[in-house]
């Protein structure tokens, strides 16, 4: 899921200044897990991070589905 969304150097390079600001480092695996939990809690597609038709319907936003389909932004 993270492909293209977060630069790899963000996880590979540990800058001393950053380590002073926090006691915990977040690895890629943890960020992916957190995103999966976030997307799942909101009823989004966990694999893509896109809204699901069911959730859009639940929110009574059916009118936007054609636009999301045109943009390939719905699952």
C-alpha positions, 0 to 999 in steps of 0.5 A: 500500500505504501508504494509511492506514498512515502519516500523510502529514505524516510524509513531508512535514514535515521537522522540524529535530530529526529531520534532526539524528538521521539523515543520510538521509530515507526517501521514500514511494517508498523505504518502499513498496519496502522493504515490498514486499521485506519482504512478498515475502521472507516469502511474503506478498501484496505488494499487500496485505501479507496472508499467502498461503494457500501460506505458511500451508500451508508453516508448517503453520498450516492450522487458522487459514485459516478464521478468516483468511478470516472476517476477510478477512485472507488472500490 
